[in-house]
Amino acid sequence: TGMVGKALATRIAGLGHDVTVGAREAGSETLDSFADIEGVTTADFAGAARDAELVINATNGMHSLAALAAAGDLGGKVVLDVANELDASGGMPPKPLAGPDNSLGRKIQEAFPAAHVVKSLNTMNCNIMVDPSLVPGDHVVFVSGDDGGAKALVIGLLKQFGWRDQQIIDLGGIDSAASAEMMMSIW
């Protein structure tokens, strides 16, 4: 329900897709800002994920596993993970927790083995996620995941956002998500 979720929901609904944004509780005040966006409905996490072809994890990475558990059965669903685990306990800027042996994308895949997790869009500002033309010149978006069909679905959405084939770099399986997550330190 934050700025990343709002940017994604607004753009995806604008492309003609049905979007349901979830929060811990269906009546959460955090969902109020979505009331006037055409094509967007709101629900609790389970209600948002129930009939979804694509579940987008745009939660705070420190709480992603709990939020996805609250979404219910993710078996067979494509889960696009755009989150980063950031520790703000020491103040700002927050410390990225990703490392070669610590990847949120991999943790999500391990926690939900019947889901098809794809990591992407976590290396940039949310406005650029949904409109890559905001940055002039060549720049890229990374994609990691174990399931080819899931990656194809996500790449299709990236193309709808305006990402061109030459800008989309498939890093490989979900284990490669650690590489993109470690980019957060540079960002």
Residue, then its C-alpha position, 0 to 999 in steps of 0.5 A: t500500500g506504499m508508493v511502490g504498490k501504488a505506482l504498480a497498481t495504478r500503471i497496471a490498472g491503466l493498462g487494462h488489467d484488473v488489480t486488487v491491492g491487499a493489506r493486512e486487513a480489508g478495512s485498513e486506512t492504508l487502502d484509502s488512497f486506492a479508492d479513486i483509481e479506476g480498475v483497482t479494488t482492495a481487500d485483505f492479503a488473502g482476498a487480493a491473492r485468491d484469484a490473481e494470475l500474478v501476485i506482486n510482493a511490494t511489501n517491506g522486505m522485512h515483512s514479506l514472508a509474513a505478508l505472503a503467508a497471510a495471502g494464503d495458498l500461493g501454489g501455482k501462482v506467479v509471485l513477482d517479488v520487487a521488495n528488498e530487505l532493508d534494516a532501518s534499525g540503525g537509522m537512514p539510509p537503511k542497510p541492505l541485508a542481501g548477500p551471496d547467501n541471503s536473498l529475499g527472492r530465494k527465501i520466498q521461493e523456499a517458503f512457498p515451493a509451489a509458487h513460481v517466484v520471479k525477482s525483478l524491478n527491485t533495483m530502481n525507483c517505482n516511477i521508473m519501474v512502470d515507465p522506463s522512458l523517465v531515464p534517458g539512454d540505455h538502462v536495464v531491468f533484471v529478471s531471476g526465477d526458476d520457472g520459464g513460464a513465470k518469467a515469460l509472464v513477468i517479462g510480458l508485463l515489463k514490456q507493457f510498461g515499456w521495457r524493450d527486449q534489449q533492456i531485459i536481462d535474464l540472470g537465470g534461476i532464483d539463486s541469481a536474485a541475490s545479485a540484483e538484491m545486492m545492487m540496493s547498496i549502490w542505489 
